[in-house]
Amino acid sequence: MLTVLVMLLCMPASGDAQTDGGQAPAPDVQQLLLQAEAAYASLESLQATFEQSVDVPLLEKSRWGTGTWYQKGPGRFLMDFSDPEGDVIVSDGSWVWFYHPSTHPRQVIRSDIDATPAGSGIADLQGRIFSDARDKYDAEYAGAEDIDGRRTHQVVLVPLGVSPYGRIRVWIDADSFLVRRFEIYERNETLRDIRLRDLQPNAAIADTLFRFDPPDDVDVFGG
């Protein structure tokens, strides 16, 4: 709520050299992550629609949401929910604001973007995943899968040390190397699954979209 590299190395297409079983060999997982990091870093902005499910076993609750996803650089981010309508997670470059009037109409949570994983983690989620993937996670290739008619490569990341995440799974487009789905399993057993559709790389997005002014009748907590 998501850097600096250029596109690296080309992965073999499905028609390239095959194994004896007639299937294309699995891509090198570290190379795949580098390509995904480079593709993401090359973007000036990204707009997409999203579907999100969040399961919280400890509270025996589940939530579902849809809306529009906006990213502009590592600091400006917006999840603008159409369902539940009015819910937002927005980063203005300094603060991350969490406002969910569907469940807490009188409350806004504010987090310093650089102070906690709740801030920088959501504001540049993909950037943090890829920048940490090489030395903070054990990466495993988990096979190819079609998502919305697009071939993707599935990678599972398991943290090597202390982390709020128990496991991260990402689905990387085989052609553009942009992420089309990611699943985050947190240490508290919360499972967050986000699918991105209708990706618009380098869409024209006004900076004003990332401005958030809390309503007058809410209490602001944190930060």
SVG drawing of the C-alpha trace seen along z (x, -y; Angstrom):
<svg xmlns="http://www.w3.org/2000/svg" viewBox="-19 -19 41 56">
<polyline fill="none" stroke="black" stroke-width="0.4" points="0.0,0.0 4.7,0.4 14.3,-1.5 17.0,-1.2 17.8,1.6 17.7,2.2 16.2,5.2 18.4,8.2 18.9,11.4 16.1,13.0 14.3,16.1 13.7,18.9 10.3,18.8 8.1,21.9 9.4,22.8 13.1,22.8 15.1,25.9 13.0,28.5 13.7,31.3 13.4,35.0 9.9,34.9 8.8,32.4 8.4,29.5 10.4,26.3 13.0,26.3 12.1,24.4 13.7,21.0 16.4,20.1 14.5,18.7 17.2,16.0 17.3,14.9 13.5,14.7 13.5,12.6 16.1,10.2 13.9,9.8 10.8,9.1 12.8,6.6 14.1,4.9 10.7,4.7 9.2,3.2 12.1,0.7 11.7,-0.5 8.2,-1.7 7.4,-5.3 3.9,-4.4 1.4,-1.5 -2.3,-1.4 -4.4,1.7 -7.6,3.1 -7.3,5.4 -9.2,8.1 -8.1,8.8 -9.0,11.4 -7.8,11.4 -8.3,14.3 -7.6,13.8 -7.9,17.2 -7.1,15.7 -10.2,13.5 -12.2,16.0 -12.8,13.2 -12.4,12.9 -12.6,9.8 -12.9,9.3 -12.3,6.1 -12.0,4.8 -10.9,1.5 -8.1,-0.4 -4.4,-0.1 -2.1,-3.1 1.6,-3.2 4.0,-6.1 7.5,-5.6 8.4,-3.9 6.6,-6.4 3.2,-7.1 0.6,-4.4 -3.2,-4.1 -5.6,-1.2 -8.9,-2.9 -11.7,-0.4 -14.9,-0.3 -16.1,2.5 -16.3,1.8 -16.8,-1.7 -14.9,-4.5 -12.1,-2.3 -8.6,-3.5 -5.0,-2.8 -2.9,-5.7 0.7,-6.8 1.7,-10.4 5.4,-9.8 5.8,-10.6 2.8,-9.0 0.7,-5.9 -3.0,-6.3 -5.4,-3.5 -9.1,-4.5 -11.8,-1.8 -15.1,-3.4 -16.8,-0.1 -15.6,1.3 -14.2,-1.7 -15.9,-4.9 -14.5,-7.1 -10.9,-6.0 -7.9,-6.6 -4.5,-4.9 -1.4,-6.9 2.1,-5.4 5.4,-7.0 6.4,-5.5 9.9,-4.8 9.2,-3.8 7.6,-0.4 6.9,2.5 3.3,1.3 4.4,-1.9 7.2,-1.1 6.0,2.4 2.6,1.5 3.7,-1.7 6.2,0.2 5.3,3.8 6.6,5.2 9.8,3.2 10.6,4.5 9.8,8.1 12.2,8.0 15.0,6.0 14.9,8.5 14.5,11.7 18.1,12.3 19.6,12.3 16.7,12.4 14.5,15.2 15.0,18.8 13.4,18.8 11.9,21.8 10.3,22.1 6.8,23.5 5.7,24.0 3.9,22.2 0.2,21.2 -2.2,19.3 -3.9,16.2 -6.5,14.4 -5.1,16.0 -1.6,14.9 1.2,17.4 2.9,16.8 5.8,18.2 5.1,18.9 7.9,18.3 7.7,19.1 9.8,17.0 10.5,18.2 12.3,15.7 15.7,16.7 15.6,14.7 13.2,12.6 10.3,11.4 6.6,10.5 6.0,12.9 6.0,16.6 5.8,17.1 5.3,15.0 4.2,16.4 4.3,14.3 3.0,15.0 5.3,13.2 4.1,12.7 6.2,14.7 6.3,12.0 6.3,8.6 7.7,9.9 5.2,7.8 3.5,9.4 -0.1,10.4 -0.8,12.0 0.9,12.2 0.0,14.1 1.4,13.1 1.2,15.5 2.0,13.6 3.4,15.0 0.1,14.5 -1.5,16.8 -3.2,14.0 -3.3,14.8 -3.6,11.9 -4.2,12.7 -4.1,9.9 -4.7,10.3 -3.9,7.4 -5.8,7.1 -5.9,4.6 -2.3,3.5 -1.4,0.1 2.3,-0.4 3.4,-4.1 -0.1,-5.4 -0.5,-9.1 -1.3,-9.5 -1.6,-12.9 0.3,-13.4 -2.9,-14.9 -4.4,-11.4 -2.1,-10.4 -3.2,-13.3 -5.4,-12.3 -7.2,-14.6 -8.9,-12.8 -12.6,-13.6 -13.3,-16.1 -15.3,-13.6 -12.6,-10.9 -9.8,-10.2 -6.3,-9.8 -4.1,-7.3 -0.4,-6.6 2.5,-8.5"/>
</svg>
